[in-house]
C-alpha cells in the first residue's frame, strides 16, 4: 500500500483492486501505516465481504491509526457500522 501515502481509501472498487489476486496466498497483511483514513464502503468490502468470500486466507492488518483501527474493528464486528 506504499503508493497510498496519506490517502483516504473510500470505495469498494479500491478495496477490490487492492485485494486482487490476494486469494493466491494463505495470509495477507494490509499495512495501513501511511493511510490517513478509510470509509465504511472500503472497510466493509475489504474487511468483511472479501474475507467472507475467501475463508482460506487469513487477512491481518498493521500500522493503523486509532481512527482507522476503529473503522476496521467496526467493519469486522458488524458490517461497517450497519445494524
MDAnalysis code that builds the backbone (N, CA, C; Angstrom):
import MDAnalysis as mda
import numpy as np

u = mda.Universe.empty(249, n_residues=83, atom_resindex=np.repeat(np.arange(83), 3), trajectory=True)
u.add_TopologyAttr("name", ["N", "CA", "C"] * 83)
u.add_TopologyAttr("resid", np.arange(1, 84))
u.add_TopologyAttr("resname", ["UNK", "UNK", "UNK", "UNK", "UNK", "UNK", "UNK", "UNK", "UNK", "UNK", "UNK", "UNK", "UNK", "UNK", "UNK", "UNK", "UNK", "UNK", "UNK", "UNK", "UNK", "UNK", "UNK", "UNK", "UNK", "UNK", "UNK", "UNK", "UNK", "UNK", "UNK", "UNK", "UNK", "UNK", "UNK", "UNK", "UNK", "UNK", "UNK", "UNK", "UNK", "UNK", "UNK", "UNK", "UNK", "UNK", "UNK", "UNK", "UNK", "UNK", "UNK", "UNK", "UNK", "UNK", "UNK", "UNK", "UNK", "UNK", "UNK", "UNK", "UNK", "UNK", "UNK", "UNK", "UNK", "UNK", "UNK", "UNK", "UNK", "UNK", "UNK", "UNK", "UNK", "UNK", "UNK", "UNK", "UNK", "UNK", "UNK", "UNK", "UNK", "UNK", "UNK"])
u.atoms.positions = np.array([
    [0.819, -1.180, 0.000],
    [0.000, 0.000, 0.000],
    [0.868, 1.251, 0.000],
    [2.138, 1.092, -0.329],
    [3.081, 2.206, -0.285],
    [2.679, 3.363, -1.185],
    [1.995, 3.082, -2.281],
    [1.596, 4.162, -3.182],
    [0.369, 4.912, -2.679],
    [-0.119, 4.564, -1.504],
    [-1.312, 5.192, -0.950],
    [-0.991, 6.136, 0.200],
    [0.230, 6.663, 0.249],
    [0.666, 7.533, 1.337],
    [-0.284, 8.714, 1.501],
    [-0.787, 8.881, 2.721],
    [-1.668, 9.995, 3.025],
    [-3.038, 9.899, 2.400],
    [-3.343, 8.771, 1.840],
    [-4.578, 8.583, 1.101],
    [-5.717, 8.164, 2.014],
    [-6.909, 8.576, 1.651],
    [-8.114, 8.024, 2.260],
    [-8.656, 6.991, 1.297],
    [-8.896, 5.817, 1.805],
    [-9.458, 4.743, 0.994],
    [-10.964, 4.778, 1.190],
    [-11.699, 4.998, 0.099],
    [-13.116, 5.291, 0.259],
    [-14.069, 4.322, -0.434],
    [-13.635, 3.630, -1.462],
    [-14.611, 2.894, -2.264],
    [-14.406, 1.385, -2.242],
    [-15.481, 0.708, -2.573],
    [-15.419, -0.745, -2.711],
    [-14.476, -1.128, -3.848],
    [-14.470, -0.339, -4.913],
    [-13.595, -0.662, -6.044],
    [-12.122, -0.559, -5.645],
    [-11.774, 0.378, -4.774],
    [-10.392, 0.452, -4.275],
    [-10.045, -0.813, -3.497],
    [-10.966, -1.274, -2.680],
    [-10.729, -2.498, -1.907],
    [-10.550, -3.694, -2.832],
    [-11.394, -3.779, -3.846],
    [-11.298, -4.896, -4.791],
    [-9.970, -4.872, -5.539],
    [-9.534, -3.685, -5.968],
    [-8.237, -3.579, -6.661],
    [-7.093, -3.945, -5.726],
    [-7.169, -3.474, -4.493],
    [-6.118, -3.755, -3.521],
    [-5.984, -5.255, -3.262],
    [-7.106, -5.941, -3.187],
    [-7.095, -7.358, -2.827],
    [-7.093, -8.301, -4.029],
    [-7.029, -7.744, -5.233],
    [-6.989, -8.585, -6.433],
    [-5.812, -9.549, -6.348],
    [-6.088, -10.784, -6.568],
    [-5.111, -11.880, -6.578],
    [-4.560, -12.242, -5.195],
    [-5.041, -11.618, -4.142],
    [-4.579, -11.983, -2.797],
    [-5.065, -13.366, -2.383],
    [-6.089, -13.874, -3.070],
    [-6.585, -15.209, -2.745],
    [-5.545, -16.288, -3.028],
    [-4.468, -15.933, -3.716],
    [-3.395, -16.881, -4.014],
    [-2.517, -17.164, -2.794],
    [-2.700, -16.386, -1.739],
    [-1.861, -16.515, -0.549],
    [-2.656, -17.091, 0.611],
    [-1.948, -17.644, 1.576],
    [-2.599, -18.165, 2.777],
    [-2.797, -17.070, 3.817],
    [-1.926, -16.066, 3.789],
    [-2.002, -14.966, 4.747],
    [-1.642, -13.664, 4.050],
    [-2.433, -12.628, 4.311],
    [-2.213, -11.306, 3.724],
    [-2.235, -10.284, 4.856],
    [-1.241, -9.401, 4.883],
    [-1.211, -8.323, 5.868],
    [-1.324, -6.991, 5.145],
    [-2.327, -6.217, 5.522],
    [-2.516, -4.879, 4.966],
    [-1.858, -3.881, 5.916],
    [-0.917, -3.114, 5.404],
    [-0.200, -2.125, 6.204],
    [-0.848, -0.759, 5.998],
    [-1.529, -0.269, 7.019],
    [-2.242, 0.999, 6.949],
    [-1.425, 2.161, 7.512],
    [-0.130, 1.975, 7.712],
    [0.671, 2.994, 8.397],
    [0.716, 4.335, 7.670],
    [0.510, 4.357, 6.383],
    [0.552, 5.621, 5.638],
    [-0.802, 6.002, 5.057],
    [-1.843, 5.387, 5.570],
    [-3.199, 5.676, 5.113],
    [-3.861, 6.565, 6.156],
    [-4.395, 7.689, 5.715],
    [-4.960, 8.653, 6.662],
    [-6.366, 8.295, 7.125],
    [-7.095, 7.525, 6.339],
    [-8.440, 7.146, 6.747],
    [-9.052, 6.154, 5.789],
    [-10.080, 5.455, 6.271],
    [-10.835, 4.548, 5.410],
    [-12.325, 4.802, 5.630],
    [-13.065, 4.749, 4.553],
    [-14.509, 4.968, 4.603],
    [-15.231, 3.644, 4.856],
    [-16.476, 3.719, 5.301],
    [-17.232, 2.495, 5.568],
    [-17.316, 1.539, 4.373],
    [-17.481, 2.059, 3.167],
    [-17.598, 1.183, 1.990],
    [-16.316, 0.385, 1.771],
    [-15.163, 1.046, 1.874],
    [-13.886, 0.350, 1.726],
    [-13.730, -0.695, 2.825],
    [-13.987, -0.289, 4.060],
    [-13.830, -1.201, 5.196],
    [-14.728, -2.421, 5.048],
    [-15.965, -2.213, 4.662],
    [-16.900, -3.326, 4.514],
    [-16.423, -4.309, 3.455],
    [-16.034, -3.789, 2.301],
    [-15.593, -4.662, 1.204],
    [-14.308, -5.402, 1.560],
    [-13.323, -4.679, 2.088],
    [-12.004, -5.270, 2.337],
    [-11.963, -6.145, 3.584],
    [-12.771, -5.817, 4.577],
    [-12.610, -6.469, 5.873],
    [-13.782, -7.345, 6.298],
    [-14.866, -7.311, 5.528],
    [-15.988, -8.197, 5.813],
    [-16.343, -9.046, 4.594],
    [-16.601, -8.388, 3.454],
    [-17.040, -9.104, 2.255],
    [-15.932, -10.003, 1.709],
    [-14.762, -9.424, 1.420],
    [-13.673, -10.205, 0.813],
    [-13.273, -11.395, 1.685],
    [-13.039, -11.217, 2.980],
    [-12.692, -12.388, 3.800],
    [-13.793, -13.453, 3.811],
    [-15.045, -13.035, 3.741],
    [-16.136, -14.000, 3.688],
    [-16.131, -14.817, 2.409],
    [-15.641, -14.214, 1.336],
    [-15.552, -14.906, 0.049],
    [-14.281, -15.745, -0.070],
    [-13.321, -15.522, 0.823],
    [-12.032, -16.219, 0.775],
    [-11.669, -16.736, 2.168],
    [-12.436, -17.683, 2.684],
    [-12.225, -18.146, 4.057],
    [-10.879, -18.845, 4.281],
    [-10.215, -19.253, 3.221],
    [-8.920, -19.914, 3.357],
    [-7.751, -18.953, 3.497],
    [-8.025, -17.652, 3.425],
    [-6.971, -16.641, 3.523],
    [-7.119, -15.893, 4.844],
    [-6.036, -15.836, 5.607],
    [-6.029, -15.056, 6.846],
    [-5.675, -13.624, 6.478],
    [-6.559, -12.691, 6.803],
    [-6.339, -11.281, 6.491],
    [-6.026, -10.538, 7.781],
    [-4.831, -9.954, 7.832],
    [-4.385, -9.201, 9.006],
    [-4.153, -7.753, 8.604],
    [-4.033, -6.903, 9.607],
    [-3.678, -5.512, 9.329],
    [-2.623, -5.055, 10.326],
    [-1.881, -4.028, 9.931],
    [-0.861, -3.460, 10.812],
    [-0.759, -1.967, 10.549],
    [-0.156, -1.262, 11.488],
    [0.174, 0.141, 11.306],
    [-0.994, 1.101, 11.228],
    [-2.165, 0.677, 11.626],
    [-3.343, 1.541, 11.505],
    [-3.381, 2.576, 12.626],
    [-3.792, 3.782, 12.277],
    [-4.007, 4.823, 13.280],
    [-5.196, 4.427, 14.149],
    [-5.418, 5.177, 15.197],
    [-6.538, 4.882, 16.093],
    [-7.877, 4.944, 15.357],
    [-8.052, 5.954, 14.518],
    [-9.329, 6.085, 13.802],
    [-9.506, 4.992, 12.751],
    [-8.428, 4.636, 12.061],
    [-8.507, 3.558, 11.077],
    [-8.761, 2.228, 11.788],
    [-8.096, 2.003, 12.910],
    [-8.322, 0.775, 13.683],
    [-9.770, 0.658, 14.128],
    [-10.352, 1.774, 14.545],
    [-11.755, 1.762, 14.972],
    [-12.664, 1.378, 13.811],
    [-12.395, 1.912, 12.626],
    [-13.211, 1.590, 11.443],
    [-13.039, 0.117, 11.071],
    [-11.813, -0.394, 11.176],
    [-11.543, -1.803, 10.878],
    [-12.342, -2.701, 11.822],
    [-12.270, -2.410, 13.098],
    [-12.981, -3.230, 14.080],
    [-14.487, -3.149, 13.880],
    [-14.997, -1.973, 13.564],
    [-16.429, -1.804, 13.308],
    [-16.860, -2.645, 12.102],
    [-16.058, -2.624, 11.048],
    [-16.391, -3.402, 9.846],
    [-16.392, -4.889, 10.146],
    [-15.415, -5.344, 10.879],
    [-15.339, -6.769, 11.209],
    [-16.463, -7.188, 12.149],
    [-16.818, -6.296, 13.041],
    [-17.820, -6.627, 14.055],
    [-19.240, -6.630, 13.491],
    [-19.577, -5.607, 12.709],
    [-20.987, -5.513, 12.308],
    [-21.209, -4.918, 10.924],
    [-20.378, -5.233, 9.982],
    [-20.634, -4.805, 8.611],
    [-20.483, -3.328, 8.371],
    [-19.364, -2.750, 8.777],
    [-19.028, -1.337, 8.546],
    [-20.051, -0.393, 9.147],
    [-20.538, -0.725, 10.329],
    [-21.407, 0.187, 11.046],
    [-22.883, 0.003, 10.782],
    [-23.229, -0.901, 9.885],
    [-24.649, -1.139, 9.623],
    [-25.200, -2.083, 10.663],
    [-26.441, -1.867, 11.049],
    [-27.055, -2.779, 12.014],
    [-28.023, -3.714, 11.337],
])
